[in-house]
Amino acid sequence: MQERQVASKPIDVHERSGVMAPSLLRRFDATWHEPAAEVRDVVDAYWSVRWELAADEIIEQRVLEFPAVTISVETGAVPAPFMLTNVQRRAWSRTIEGRGFVFAVRLRPAGLAVVSSLDPTRLQATQPITRDLDDRLFGMLGAVSGHDSAADHALRADSVITEMLAKRPPTPEHRLANAAVDALAQGSVRKSGQSVAAILGVSERAVQRALRSTLGMGPKAVARRVRLQEVLQRLSLPDADAAHIAADLGYVDQAHLINDFRGVAGITPGAYLRELAALARA
């Protein structure tokens, strides 16, 4: 049987990646890698970054992530060989220095229960994945890791996760959580748990329970994070205007957008635009 070819493409500076200094993506060789169709219930995306900085250079890369758990294989100047990043309520920062490589698996809501026995409501914001933390997940990442290309990592991840799916398929509740996040992420206007429940033909309580059991957060928090990622992406475009963005995305007014963005990103949209302009001049 012929091995599939992994479709890979650079992460564009103007797409919705959650990276708050998107112009730096080129320096990190940031790349998306398409998962196989067989693992789509588990994997939202594969991505990789590779960097080599001067000895005296340190970059604090801030990220406002999509509401998802991410697991990664890392080498070089990194915190640990295997890492987990949980859904975070606020933007977070990663220190980049020296040289290194990261291959990451952004899980769908159903994914964590397939590849691990971890409780999403009890995870730290970021933590090393050890055998003591979760033997199943540790073994999976060990099978994915290697010193070859990111595309080869993706192929190994496809194979290992396909085997794990056969042994522990997602439950109906986990599949509902996948569908709920898909519905919340579709389009740019914020949706409520009630409207998503109507779209999916289930009760609002079922949607809330499914999301809390997989992501540790409800539909309101998921919808807020999705909309703020859209705000971040639009602010990175040329001639960005916060008032127009607020109107397009269904905010009551510009002040509500400013407060919402500052509450999660830790900075106002205006100050963020000035930061982007300074980076462009550097």
Solvent accessible surface area in square Angstrom, and as a share of the most:
residue,aa,sasa,rsa
1,M,243,1.08
2,Q,160,0.71
3,E,117,0.53
4,R,77,0.28
5,Q,154,0.68
6,V,24,0.14
7,A,57,0.45
8,S,58,0.37
9,K,115,0.49
10,P,106,0.67
11,I,15,0.08
12,D,76,0.39
13,V,17,0.10
14,H,72,0.32
15,E,51,0.23
16,R,73,0.27
17,S,19,0.12
18,G,3,0.03
19,V,24,0.14
20,M,3,0.02
21,A,14,0.11
22,P,13,0.08
23,S,51,0.33
24,L,25,0.13
25,L,7,0.03
26,R,176,0.64
27,R,116,0.42
28,F,9,0.04
29,D,84,0.44
30,A,6,0.04
31,T,20,0.12
32,W,38,0.13
33,H,11,0.05
34,E,81,0.36
35,P,7,0.05
36,A,10,0.07
37,A,84,0.65
38,E,117,0.52
39,V,0,0.00
40,R,92,0.34
41,D,44,0.23
42,V,0,0.00
43,V,1,0.00
44,D,46,0.24
45,A,13,0.10
46,Y,0,0.00
47,W,59,0.21
48,S,6,0.04
49,V,23,0.13
50,R,111,0.41
51,W,9,0.03
52,E,119,0.53
53,L,16,0.08
54,A,59,0.46
55,A,116,0.90
56,D,132,0.68
57,E,49,0.22
58,I,107,0.54
59,I,19,0.10
60,E,101,0.45
61,Q,11,0.05
62,R,69,0.25
63,V,19,0.11
64,L,0,0.00
65,E,23,0.10
66,F,28,0.12
67,P,1,0.01
68,A,4,0.03
69,V,3,0.02
70,T,8,0.04
71,I,0,0.00
72,S,8,0.05
73,V,4,0.02
74,E,6,0.03
75,T,51,0.30
76,G,56,0.54
77,A,47,0.36
78,V,34,0.19
79,P,85,0.53
80,A,15,0.11
81,P,90,0.56
82,F,22,0.09
83,M,16,0.07
84,L,0,0.00
85,T,16,0.09
86,N,16,0.08
87,V,16,0.09
88,Q,21,0.09
89,R,136,0.50
90,R,150,0.55
91,A,25,0.19
92,W,47,0.16
93,S,58,0.37
94,R,47,0.17
95,T,61,0.35
96,I,14,0.07
97,E,72,0.32
98,G,31,0.30
99,R,157,0.57
100,G,9,0.09
101,F,13,0.05
102,V,5,0.03
103,F,1,0.00
104,A,0,0.00
105,V,1,0.00
106,R,43,0.16
107,L,1,0.01
108,R,41,0.15
109,P,10,0.06
110,A,0,0.00
111,G,0,0.00
112,L,6,0.03
113,A,33,0.26
114,V,1,0.00
115,V,0,0.00
116,S,1,0.00
117,S,83,0.54
118,L,27,0.13
119,D,57,0.29
120,P,15,0.09
121,T,87,0.50
122,R,199,0.72
123,L,24,0.12
124,Q,112,0.50
125,A,57,0.44
126,T,52,0.30
127,Q,17,0.08
128,P,67,0.42
129,I,5,0.03
130,T,64,0.37
131,R,138,0.50
132,D,144,0.74
133,L,56,0.28
134,D,12,0.06
135,D,81,0.42
136,R,66,0.24
137,L,0,0.00
138,F,53,0.22
139,G,37,0.36
140,M,5,0.02
141,L,1,0.00
142,G,36,0.34
143,A,50,0.39
144,V,0,0.00
145,S,38,0.24
146,G,27,0.26
147,H,182,0.81
148,D,60,0.31
149,S,54,0.35
150,A,12,0.09
151,A,33,0.25
152,D,52,0.27
153,H,1,0.00
154,A,0,0.00
155,L,32,0.16
156,R,68,0.25
157,A,0,0.00
158,D,11,0.06
159,S,61,0.40
160,V,27,0.15
161,I,0,0.00
162,T,57,0.33
163,E,106,0.48
164,M,18,0.08
165,L,25,0.13
166,A,88,0.68
167,K,161,0.68
168,R,85,0.31
169,P,81,0.51
170,P,12,0.08
171,T,63,0.37
172,P,118,0.74
173,E,59,0.26
174,H,29,0.13
175,R,111,0.41
176,L,31,0.16
177,A,0,0.00
178,N,7,0.03
179,A,36,0.28
180,A,0,0.00
181,V,7,0.04
182,D,76,0.39
183,A,9,0.07
184,L,6,0.03
185,A,22,0.17
186,Q,132,0.59
187,G,55,0.53
188,S,33,0.21
189,V,88,0.51
190,R,76,0.28
191,K,49,0.21
192,S,60,0.38
193,G,7,0.06
194,Q,126,0.56
195,S,45,0.29
196,V,0,0.00
197,A,5,0.04
198,A,80,0.62
199,I,107,0.54
200,L,55,0.27
201,G,67,0.65
202,V,58,0.33
203,S,65,0.42
204,E,70,0.31
205,R,141,0.51
206,A,17,0.13
207,V,0,0.00
208,Q,55,0.24
209,R,108,0.39
210,A,0,0.00
211,L,0,0.00
212,R,123,0.45
213,S,45,0.29
214,T,7,0.04
215,L,6,0.03
216,G,19,0.18
217,M,6,0.02
218,G,4,0.04
219,P,9,0.06
220,K,151,0.64
221,A,27,0.21
222,V,0,0.00
223,A,3,0.02
224,R,82,0.30
225,R,11,0.04
226,V,7,0.04
227,R,22,0.08
228,L,0,0.00
229,Q,3,0.01
230,E,25,0.11
231,V,0,0.00
232,L,6,0.03
233,Q,35,0.16
234,R,57,0.21
235,L,2,0.01
236,S,18,0.12
237,L,67,0.33
238,P,103,0.65
239,D,145,0.75
240,A,27,0.21
241,D,58,0.30
242,A,14,0.11
243,A,46,0.35
244,H,128,0.57
245,I,10,0.05
246,A,2,0.02
247,A,79,0.61
248,D,84,0.44
249,L,0,0.00
250,G,46,0.44
251,Y,17,0.07
252,V,121,0.70
253,D,65,0.33
254,Q,73,0.32
255,A,56,0.43
256,H,94,0.42
257,L,0,0.00
258,I,48,0.24
259,N,85,0.44
260,D,20,0.10
261,F,0,0.00
262,R,112,0.41
263,G,27,0.26
264,V,6,0.03
265,A,7,0.05
266,G,62,0.59
267,I,24,0.12
268,T,38,0.22
269,P,2,0.01
270,G,32,0.31
271,A,25,0.20
272,Y,1,0.00
273,L,53,0.26
274,R,163,0.59
275,E,70,0.31
276,L,31,0.16
277,A,42,0.33
278,A,49,0.38
279,L,66,0.33
280,A,84,0.65
281,R,186,0.68
282,A,117,0.91
